[in-house]
Amino acid sequence: MSEQIDTGPERPCVILTELRSGMQACLRPLHPSDQDEIERGIMELSDRSRYLRFFSSFKTVPPSVVEKLSAVDGDNHIAWGVVDMDGDHHPGIAAAHAIRNPDDPTSGEFAIAVLDDYHGKGVSRVLIAALFSDCVAKGLRTMDIAIMRENRKAVRLVAALGAKITHSEGPVAYYRLDLTSALNALRAMEKPIGLSEVFAAFDSPATLGHP
């Protein structure tokens, strides 16, 4: 269901949905005020997940990384997060970002991270569905994605969404993804069941309750 649920002073819920495990999850756009939450989330990733997401094994988050990820304006930098509504204090558990290419406003750069304890629950799919739906509504058509080739789960996911590899540089493979094709692939997926709630919200944008 799509509704405004107060998950804290800085976490208004936009879409409430259910994940594969039955967990209730809140999806909502990120804001610059989420800077501390973004830094906390990065440090709560395992060393392995942090390396696969940032291509670095840093132990302390560089301020430049936090500043970049929190510089969200909802147009040139669109980002959504997921909150665990069943967890104590409703912790943030995932975030996905799309940063528009200044040389091609229909293209952007995509990245996502999910806390390790929430892998395999369908978090990535519902989050990607929300982010990409928002991106298409704002004129984006394609996403460029950089993935460590050893990150097999991410490679399988983007392949399932129709991404095509464009080139590789050392351990990193670069993909181009058509957003309409990706959203069609997500709509055709039966799991997690929460995908239908996400698409229902974007099919009736007046229910989203955010600018």
C-alpha positions in Angstrom: 0.0 0.0 0.0 1.1 3.6 -0.6 0.7 5.9 2.3 2.5 8.4 4.4 3.7 6.6 7.5 5.9 8.4 10.0 9.1 6.3 10.5 10.8 9.0 12.4 11.4 12.8 11.9 13.7 12.2 8.9 12.1 9.0 7.5 8.6 9.6 6.1 7.4 6.4 4.4 6.1 6.7 0.8 5.4 3.1 -0.1 4.8 0.3 2.4 5.2 -3.2 1.0 6.0 -6.8 1.9 9.2 -8.6 1.1 9.8 -12.3 0.4 10.2 -13.2 4.1 7.0 -11.4 5.1 8.9 -8.4 6.5 7.2 -5.1 6.1 9.4 -2.6 4.3 9.1 1.1 3.8 10.5 2.7 0.6 11.0 6.4 0.4 13.2 8.9 -1.5 16.5 9.9 0.2 17.2 13.5 1.2 20.4 15.4 2.1 19.3 15.2 5.8 20.0 11.4 5.5 23.8 12.0 5.5 24.4 10.4 8.9 22.2 7.5 8.1 24.0 7.0 4.8 27.4 6.9 6.6 26.0 4.5 9.2 24.7 2.2 6.5 28.0 2.1 4.6 29.9 1.1 7.8 27.3 -1.6 8.6 28.1 -3.3 5.4 30.5 -6.2 5.7 34.1 -5.6 4.5 33.3 -7.8 1.5 30.1 -6.0 0.6 31.7 -2.6 1.1 34.5 -3.6 -1.3 32.0 -4.8 -4.0 30.0 -1.7 -3.7 32.8 0.9 -3.6 35.7 -1.0 -5.2 37.6 -0.1 -2.0 38.3 -1.8 1.3 38.3 1.4 3.3 37.6 1.0 7.1 36.5 4.6 7.5 34.1 6.2 5.1 35.8 9.0 3.2 33.9 12.3 3.7 33.8 12.8 -0.1 31.8 9.5 -0.5 29.2 10.5 2.1 28.9 14.0 0.6 28.4 12.6 -2.9 25.7 10.1 -1.8 23.8 12.6 0.3 23.8 15.3 -2.4 20.3 14.3 -3.5 18.1 16.7 -5.3 15.5 14.4 -6.7 16.3 15.3 -10.3 19.9 15.1 -11.2 20.6 12.8 -8.3 17.7 10.5 -7.5 18.0 8.1 -4.6 15.6 5.8 -2.7 16.1 3.9 0.5 14.4 1.0 2.3 13.5 0.9 6.0 12.8 -2.3 8.0 9.4 -1.6 9.6 9.7 -4.7 11.7 13.1 -3.8 13.2 13.8 -1.9 16.4 13.8 1.9 15.6 13.0 1.1 11.9 16.6 0.9 10.6 17.6 1.8 7.1 18.7 -1.3 5.3 19.3 -0.4 1.7 19.8 2.5 -0.7 20.0 2.9 -4.5 21.2 5.9 -6.4 20.9 7.2 -10.0 23.0 10.2 -11.0 22.1 11.9 -14.2 24.9 12.3 -16.9 25.4 16.0 -17.4 26.3 15.4 -21.1 23.3 13.2 -21.7 20.3 14.0 -19.5 18.5 10.8 -20.5 21.3 8.6 -19.1 22.5 8.1 -15.6 24.8 6.1 -13.4 23.3 3.5 -11.1 24.5 1.9 -7.9 22.8 0.0 -5.0 23.8 -1.5 -1.6 21.8 -3.7 0.8 23.0 -4.6 4.3 24.2 -8.2 4.5 21.6 -9.4 6.9 18.9 -8.5 4.3 20.3 -10.3 1.3 18.0 -12.8 -0.4 14.8 -11.2 0.8 13.9 -9.3 -2.4 15.1 -5.9 -1.1 17.1 -5.1 -4.3 14.2 -5.8 -6.6 11.6 -3.6 -4.9 14.2 -0.9 -4.4 15.3 -1.0 -8.0 11.6 -1.0 -9.1 11.0 2.2 -7.1 14.1 4.0 -8.2 13.8 3.2 -11.9 10.1 4.1 -12.0 11.0 7.5 -10.5 13.8 7.9 -13.0 11.6 7.2 -16.0 9.0 9.7 -14.7 11.9 12.2 -14.7 13.1 11.6 -18.2 15.9 9.1 -17.7 16.0 6.2 -20.2 19.2 4.3 -19.6 21.6 3.5 -16.8 25.3 2.8 -16.8 26.4 0.3 -14.2 29.9 -0.6 -13.0 30.2 -4.0 -11.3 33.1 -6.0 -10.0 33.1 -9.1 -12.2 33.5 -11.3 -9.1 30.1 -9.9 -7.8 28.2 -12.8 -9.3 24.9 -11.9 -7.7 24.9 -8.4 -9.1 25.9 -9.7 -12.5 23.0 -12.1 -12.5 20.5 -9.5 -11.4 21.4 -6.9 -14.0 21.5 -9.6 -16.7 17.9 -10.6 -15.6 16.9 -7.0 -16.1 18.3 -6.9 -19.6 21.6 -5.1 -19.1 24.3 -5.5 -21.8 28.0 -5.4 -21.1 29.7 -2.6 -22.9 33.3 -3.1 -21.9 35.6 -4.2 -19.0 38.5 -2.5 -17.3 40.6 -4.8 -15.1 38.2 -6.4 -12.5 35.3 -4.1 -13.4 32.7 -4.8 -16.0 30.5 -1.9 -17.4 26.9 -2.4 -18.4 24.2 -0.4 -20.1 20.6 -0.9 -19.1 17.4 0.3 -20.8 15.0 1.3 -18.0 11.8 0.5 -19.8 13.1 -3.0 -20.5 14.2 -3.4 -16.9 10.9 -2.3 -15.5 9.0 -4.7 -17.8 11.3 -7.5 -16.6 10.5 -6.6 -13.0 6.8 -6.4 -13.7 6.9 -10.0 -15.0 8.6 -11.3 -11.9 6.4 -13.1 -9.4 8.7 -12.5 -6.4 8.9 -10.6 -4.1 5.2 -10.0 -3.9 5.9 -6.4 -2.8 6.8 -5.5 -6.4 3.1 -5.2 -7.2 2.8 -2.6 -4.4 5.6 -0.5 -5.8 4.2 -0.5 -9.4 0.7 0.2 -8.1 2.1 3.3 -6.4 3.8 4.6 -9.5 0.8 3.8 -11.7 -1.2 6.1 -9.5 1.4 8.8 -8.8 -1.0 11.0 -6.8 -0.8 8.3 -4.1 2.9 8.6 -3.6 2.6 11.6 -1.4 6.0 13.2 -2.2 6.9 16.0 -4.7 
